[in-house]
Amino acid sequence: MNKTAKQSTEEIFSYDALPYESACCKHSHPDALYNVAQSNDFSAVKYDTARILELGCGLGGNLIPYALAFPGAACIGIDLSEQQIDEAQELAAALKIDNIDFQCDDITNINKDFGSFDYILCHGVFSWVPQDVRLKILELCRDLLTPNGLAVISYNALPGWHFDNALRDAMRFHTRACTTGDKIAPAREFYDFLAAHSYEDTPFRKAYKAFLQDEAKVLSGLSDTYLYHDQLAAENAAFYLKDFADMAQKHGLDYVGDAVQGKVALDKEAQGFLKTIDNVVDREQYYDFLTNRRFHLSIVTPEGNKATRSVKTVDVPPPVPVNVSEKPKSWPLAQQQILRNRETPMVTTIHRESIKTTLLLNLLTLYADGTRTADDLAAKMADHVKNGDISLKTAKGQPIKADLLHETLKSVIESNLKIMAEAGLLVT
């Protein structure tokens, strides 16, 4: 998430004190944008050799996987947090990526002299910065995109965010006397209190309590950094799609579509209703009302960009081999992420998906360096079992006998290596 110089001293410090966990969002990547544009009759530049700019790149968690997947692309990431940029540069250097550049700067300082780009990514920024910065983002999309360029901007969406905003207001009110990281624990405690004790004398209040309880389960699985920077941030605006599209149009940008196409399966009557609406913005706005949508990844392009060909083509990424070799080698990005040992046990796969891992998978990812067989890996894991790092028991909950430990571990490791291969955590 991006910081700007116009934010308060406390907010600017907070990104260094609590760096935002920037996970990979493959729906925001140029290949995904390209496919949506092609489907909607817009031209787009081939993504594998494109120039790409990410505004608010954070720790590089979104841009680095793309640079690895497409070494012919030229990627630049901008963020104002020196600490996050330093860490992004260190990770890129550790992975020996030479097609990516991270720069510490305020997006409000960027102008036309910065160059032109085929794709601009702005994920996790628009809702969380002041209005003048939002308008600057749209201005940059207009001024820096090539004629057939595409930009993706994510933001909290209405009507769904109306519910979240009420909860956010409650947590911010409860923690108003706290500073930075001190807000997190009391915010979580108060949220649980609301979910447990909210009044439910009417159907409406019962529905509200059910919503609070569902959200409490979601909140319990979110990291402290996400809670602080998303739910407790001073700036957090939500928009109806129609209003966002109007803002974009005033800046010379046409709405293309959403990077995440409708996932909710509407009934036939609702689908039929949507098919009667020709205007894409109006159609998607009605879809948002039907689904109570909470988040958008909106794609925009310079005015006048329309495809000239009549045949639509959609590129399909090449398949990733899932065979486990004799000496398996894990995905280097996942290795580096585990070595950095952040609070959230998340790694990014070859498929550019962020997944949660277990201690066993983390250790296997570190030890599977292309020099060890399953037998060798079992020997390494045996030390962790003996030290109590890993608990290995029989189906009846009994400890594994010493003479069976190696073969049992080997069997467990072989099964987990297959899981890793299918998940995209092994390379050939």
N, C-alpha and C positions, 0 to 999 in steps of 0.2 A: 504494500500500500504506500502511496506517495505522500511525501510531506512537502509543504510549500513554505516559503519564507513568511507568508502572511499569517501562518498559524501561530498560536500562542507559544511562549517559551516552554510552558509545561508540556504541550502537545509535541513540540519538536524534540524535547528531551525524551519523551516517552518512547519514541521509536528507537532510540539508542538503549534506553533502560529495558525495554520490552520489544525486541525486534519482532516484526510481524512475520509469522510463518507463511512464506509465499509458496503455496503448493502449485503444482502444475495444473493448468486448466486447458486441456487439449481442444476444447470447443472454441477457445479464443485464438488458436493458432492459424496461421495463414492457409494451410491446406484445408482446414474446416471452413474458413471464410470463403475460399475459392469455390468450394463445392456448393455452398449456399448461393453464392452469386450466380454461378452457372445455372443452377436450378431455377433461379428467378429472372433469367434473361438479362443479367448484367455481365459485362466483360470483367475480366480479372487477369492480373499478371501471374504467370506461373510462379508458384511459391517456392520451388526448390532452389532458385537462384535469385530470389527477390531481395530488396533492401527493406529491412524491418526495424521499426523503432518501437520500443516499449516505454510508455510514460508511467512512472511509478513502478519500477521493476523490483523494488525491495531487495531481497537476498538472491534474486535471479532464479528462483524456483520455477518460474513459468518459462523464461526465455532460454535458459541453458538446455533443457531437454529438446527444445526445437532446434537449437544450433547443433546439437549432437546428431539429431535425426537428419538434418539437411546441411551438410558441411559446405555446400555451394552457396548458401544464403549468407548475407551480411547483416549481422544483428547488432543493434545498439540499445543499451538499457540506461535509463535516466532515473535517478532518485536523489533526494536531498539529504538523506541519512548517510553520513560518512561511514558509520559503522556497517550498515547494510551493504553499501557499495564495496567496502573493503572485503567483506566476507564473500560477496559475489565474485570479486576479482580473484580471491584466493581459491575458490572452488573451480572457477574456469581454468586457472593456472594448473591446479592439481589434475584436472581432466585433460590438459593439453589442448584446449579448444582455441583455435586461432581465427575463428570467424565471428567472434563476439567481443564487444567493447562495452565496459560499464563506466559511466561518467557520473560524478556527483554534481548535480546542478538542480536549480529550481525550474520547473516547467514554464513558469512565467517569464523566465529569461530567454527562452528559445524563440527564434524568429526564422524568417525565410532563409537566412544565411546558413542555417543548420544543414540544409540540403533537402533533397526530395526522397520520398519513401514510397514503396509499393504497398506496404501494410503498416498500419499504426495500431498498436495494442494498448488499451487503457483499461485494465482489469482491476477492480477494487479501489478506484480512485474517485470517480465522478460524484458519488453520493457523499463522500467524506471530506470534501474541500469546499471553501466558500464559493458563492455564486460567480464572482468575477473570475475565479480559477476555472470553474466549469466552462464558462464562455471562452476562456483562453484555450482550453482543450479543443473545443469545436473549431476555434479559429486556426489552431495548428493543423487539425485534420484537413481543413479547407486549403491552407497555404502550403502544406508539406507533402500532401498526397499527389502522386502522379495522376494523369487524367483517368486511368482505369484502376486507381488505387482503392483499397478498402481499409476502413478503420472499424474496430470493434470497441465499444464502450459499455462497460457493465455498470449497473446501478440497481438500487432497491426499487421495486416496482409497487405501484398501487393497482388494485385495491388491497392486495394481500398485506402490504407493509403497515396498513392502518392498525392491525392487531399487534404486530411487533412493536410499533412505535409506542403504544400504550404501556407495554412492558418495559421498554427502554426508558420511558419517562419515569416510571416507578423506581427502577434501579438507580437512575441518575439522581433522583430526589433523595433516595435513601443514602447514597454515597457522596452527597454534595460537599461534605466537610472533609472528605478524604483526598489524598493526592496520589496520582499515578498508580503504582502497583498495590497500594493499600486499599484500593477500591474493590479489588477482585473478590476476596473472601466474603466481605459483607454483602456484596451484590449477589453472589451465589446463595448465601444464607437467606437473604430476603426473598429471593425468587422462590426458593423452596417453601418458605413461610407462606407466601401468597398462594402457591399451588395447593398447600395443605389446608389453609384456613379461609379462603375466599368464600363469601356468602353465596348460597345457592337455593334461595327460596322460590325463584321463578325459572321457567325454561331457559330464558336468556342467560341468567346467571349460572345455571347448571352447565350450559354450553360454554360459557366463559371459563368456568372452573375446569372443565374437561380440556379446553385449549391450554390453560396454564399447566395442567399436569402433563399433557403431551410435550409441551415445550420444555418443561423441566427435565424430561428424559433426554431431549436433544441437547440441552444446555450442559448436562452432566458429561457429555462426550466431547464438548468443545474445549480447546486449549485456553489457557489464561490469556494469551496474546490475542486470540480471536475475540474473546469476550470483551477485553479492554478496548481494542481498536475498532471493533464493529458496534457492539451494543452500548458502550459507555463513552464513545467519542463525542466531543462537543458538536461536531458537524456530522449529520447523518440524515440526508434528505432523500425522500422517495418521490417518484414521478409516475404519472400515467404515461403510457407509451405515446399517446397522441401529443402530449405536451413536450415530450422529448423530441419527437419527430418534428414538431413545429420549431423548436429551438434549433435543431440541425438545419432545417430548411432555411431559416433566417441567416444561416452562415454558409449558404451555398452548398448544402449537402443533402442528398436524397437518401431516404430510408430504403435499405435493401431487404432486410428480414432479420430474424433472430438466429443467432448461431446455434441455439438449441431449439430445434423444431419441435412442435407440440408433442409432448410425451404423454399427456393425459388422454386416455381413450374416452372421448365424449360419446354419448348415445347418438343414434342415427338422426334423431330430430334436430339435435344441436349441430351435428355435422352438416345436415342439410341447410340449416339456417346460415351457417358460416359460408357455405358455397354460393349463397345468393349475393354476397358482398364482394364487389370487384376491387375496391380500394384496399390495398394490403394493410395499411395502417389501421383503418377502421375494422377490418376483419380480425387483426390480431388484438385490437383493443377489446372487441367483443369476446374473443377467446380468453383474455385476461379476466374479464368479468365472470365468465363461466367457470373459470378454474381458480379464482382468487389468487392470481399470480403474484409472487413476492419478489422476483428477481428477473432481470433482463440482461442479455448479452446482445445488444443491438448493433447491427452492421450498417454503416453509412458509406457513401461514395460521393465524389464530386458530381455536381449536377451535369446531366447530359451523358452520363456513362450508361450506354445500353449495348447489349450484344448485337452483332451484325449477322451472326450465323443463325440458321434455323434449327440446327441439331444441337441438343443439349448433351454435354459430356460431363461425366463425373469421374474424377480420378479415384482409383481404389489403391490404398497403400499396399505395398508388397507384403506377402505373408511372412511372419517371423518364425523361423524354425524352432520347434519345441523339443527336439531330441536332446537327451542328456549324454554328453560325451564321457569318455573314460575318465578324463580329468577335467571336470566342469569348471567354467570360469564365469563368475558373476558379473552383472552389469556394473561398470565402474562408477556410474553416478550413484547407484544405490549404496555401494561401498562407502563412498565419500560422505553421503548423507548419514549413514550409521556412525561413521567415525566422528562426525560432528556432534552426535549424541544430543540432539535437541529433545525437549520435553515430550513432543508428540512423536510416537513411534510410526512415522510415515516415511515411505520411500517412493521414488518415482520409477516406474517400469520403462522398458523399451517402448511399450505402447503409449507412453506419455500419460499414464494413469497413476494417481496417487493412491497407494494402498497401505493399510495398517499391517504391521508384521508382528511376529512373536520373537521372543528371545532366541529360540532355536533357529528361526529363519535368519535373524540378524547375524548370529554367529556363523551359520553356514555361508551367508553372503560374504562375510569377511574372510573366511578360511578357503572358500572355493576360488582360488586365484589362478587356476589352470595348471597347477603343479601337483595337485593331490587327487588321489583316487578316493572312492567311497570308503575303502579300508583306512586310508590315511585320515580322512575326515572323521571316521568313527573313533580313531585313536585320539584325535584332538578333543572330540566331544566327551570322551570318557573322563578326561581331566575335569571338565566342568561338572559332570555328574558326581564325581568323587568330592569335589569342593562344595557341592550343594547348590551350584548356580542353576542347574537344571534338575528337575524332578522327573525320574523315569520309573514307572511302576507297571505291574502286570494288570490285566483286565480286572483282577480281584482287588487291586489296590495295594498289592504287596511289592516290596523292593525287588528289583531284578538281581538274581544271583550273579556273583562275580564272574563265574565261568561262562555265563550267557550274555554278559553285558556287551561285549564287542559285537557279536552277531545281531543282538537286538538293536543296538545303536545303528549298525550298518543298514538294517532293514528300514528303520525309521528315517535315516538320512536319505536312502534311495527314494522313499515315498515323498519326502519333502523336496528333493531335487526335481522330481517330476512336477510338483506344485509350482516350484520356482520357474521352471521352464515354461509352463503354461501361462504363468502370470507375467512373463517377460522380465525375469530377473537373472536369466542366464544368456550368455552370448556364445556364438560358435567360435 
